[in-house]
Amino acid sequence: MNDRVAILIPCYNEALTIATVIKDFRRVLPEAVIYVYDNNSTDNSADLAKKAGAVVRFVKQQGKGNVVRQMFKDIKAECYLLVDGDDTYPADIAPQLVAPILNNKADMVIGDRLSSTYFTENKRPFHGFGNTLVCFLVNLLFKSQTKDILTGYRALSYHFIKDFPCRSRHFEVETEMTIFAILKNMRTQDIAVNYRDRPQGSTSKLHTCKDGLKILLTAIKMYLHRYSDNG
């Protein structure tokens, strides 16, 4: 095992925020190694991440799922903390997310936005509707009680990473991770986090309709696949 805690930041055109995110997480988890995987950014995200002290690597296949898969393949750690580079998630709560993993109390700890400030901070109402819909659908299909399916802020164990196949290419990767944990009866915890909206000038890369449909189809396919396996 190379790292005790590895902080993984997928990055596509986050020059406005990436250095702040790295500095904030280095402050609260100084022992962690911070990795930024740049996914064809057309701004200077990678240079800023390197100057801020992160280990910077590059993934050419476009899409968050492709980046996460490469991260999980490359990095060996006792605890993986996955977080977006858009400065919407608070670094201060990171020690609470990683503690259950390091203490062998959980395999996935979810940073739950929906029980906290997401619906007052998020300025994209259709994103809020989509989060609610996906959460309802997954919990209905899989008889689970997960509070935030699509959060980009979660801690994962090496056991989880070793078993997780990661077939997603884009933003459906969070849904795949969550459902995989449910299907494998892995130990999960939800911790409420105070989400904040992107700063002015920073834009979301998620397309509400196109990516939302992929996310819903991923949930349905995983449900049908489980049903056929049990049949």
N, C-alpha and C positions, 0 to 999 in steps of 0.2 A: 504494500500500500504506500503510494508516494506522498499523498497529502492527507492531513487530518481533516481539514475543511477546504474545499474548493468552491469558490464563488464563480458561477458561470453566467456570463452576460452575452446573449446573442445581440448582434448590433447591425443595424442597417440605417445609415444616415441619422445618427444621433449626436452630431457634433455639438449641439446646443447643451446637452445634458451629460454626456458620457463621463467627462472628467469629474463632475460633481458626484455622480453615482459611485465612481471608484474611490474617491477620497472619503466619502461618507462611510462606505462599507469597510474600508481599511481602518478607519477610526474605531469602529465598534467591534471588528474582528481582525485585530492586527496580526494574528497568527495565520490567517487564511491566505491562500494563493488566489489571486483574482485573474481570471481568464476572460478575455474579450475575443469573441470569434466574429470577425467582420464579414458581412455577406454582400460583397460588391457595393459598398458605400461609394457614393459619388462626391461626398464631402470629405473632410479631414478627420473623421471619427477615429480611424485607426491611429493616426499620428497623435491625436490628443489622448487616446487611451494609453499609448505607450509612454508618453510624457508623464502621465498620472501614475505610472508604476505597474500597469497591468501587463500580463503576458498576452501578446496579441497574435492571433492566428487567423487564417483566411479560409473561407469556404466559398467555392465558386457556384455550387448548385444553389439556385435561389430558393428561399423559403425557410421559415423558422424551423420546421420539422427536420429539414436537411441539416441545419446547423446544430440542432440539439442532438441528433443522431451522431454527428461527427464528434461533438463534445464528449458524449458518453463513451464513444469508442476510444478516444485518445487519453482520457484522464482517469486515473485511479485515485480514489479518495475514500476516506471513511464516511464523510458526509459531503453531499453536493447541495449547494444552495443556488437555485436557479432564480434569476431576477432579470427583469427587462432593463434596458439602458435608458429609459425615458424619464427617470426621476419621478415616477408616480408612486413608488413604494417606499416606506420609511425604513431606513437602515437601522434605526435604533432598536427595532424589535427582532432583528436578525438573530441575536443570541438565544431568544426564546424559541425560534423556529429550529435552530440546529441542536439545541440541548436534548430533545427527545431522541434524536437520531444518535447522537454521541453516547447517550446513556442506554442505548438499545431498548428504548421504549416505543419506538415507532419506525416504520419504513418510509412513510410519507407524511410530512406536516404541511398543511395547506394554509397559505396566507389568505384568509377569508376577507375579501373586500365588501361582499354584499351584506354582511351583518353590521357593517360599520358605516363609512362615509361615502361609499361609491355612488349612491343615487343622488346625493346632494352635490358631489364634486364633479361627476362625469357630465360633460356638456354635450354628449352625443346620445340623445334619448333612444335611438334605435339600438345602440350598443347595450344600453340598460335593459331594453326589452329582450334582446337576444340572450343576454346572460341569464335572465329570469326564465326564459323559455327552455334553454338548454339544461339548466339546473332542474327544472320541473320534469323534463322528459327523461333525463338520466336517472333521477331518483325514482320515477315511476316505473321505468323499464327494469331497473336493476334492484328495486326494493332497497335502496340505500338512503342515507340521510346526509349526503355531502352538501356543505353549505355554499361552496363556490367552485364550480367545475372548471371555469376558464381562467382562473387567476394565473398570472405569470410569475408568481412569487411562491416558491415552495422549496422545502428541504427534502432530500431523498437519501436513502441509505445505499451502500454499495450492493447489498442484497437485491434491492429494487433494480438498480441500474444493470446488474449482471443478468437479470431475468427478463428485463423489458425489451421487446423486439423493436420498438420505435419504427413503425412503418409509415408514419405521417410525413408529408412533405412541407406542409404549410402550417397555418394557425390551428389546425385540428389536433396538434400534438398534445396540448393540455387535456383535451377531452380523452384522447387515447391513454394518457398516463393515468388519469383518474379512474377510468373504467377498468383498466388493467389491474389497478390496485384493488378495486371492488371484486373483480372476478377471481383474483388470486387470494382473496381474503387476507390481504396484507393489513398490517397495523397502521391506521391512519389517525391523525388528529387535525382539528381545525383550530386555528388561532386567528382571532379578528385583528385586522390591520387597518390603519387609517390611510385609505387611498386618497391621493390628491391628483387633480387633473394635470395634464401636460402643461408646461409653461407656454406662454404666448410665443408663437413662431415654430413650435414643435407640432408635427402632424402625425396622426395615427397611420400605421401602414395596413391596418385591417380594413378590408372592404366589407361593409355590413352585409350586403346581400350575397355576394359571391362567396366570401369566406364563411358567412353564417350557414349557407347551404351545405358547404363541405363539412362543417362541424356537425350539423344535424345528421347528415348521411353517415358520418363516422360512427356516431352513437347507434344509429339503427343497424348498420352493418355489423358492429360488434355484438349487438343483441341477437341478431339473426344467426351469426356465427356460433354464438354460445348455444342457441336453441338447437341448431343442427348437430353440434357436438354432443348435446345431451340426448338427442333423438336416436 
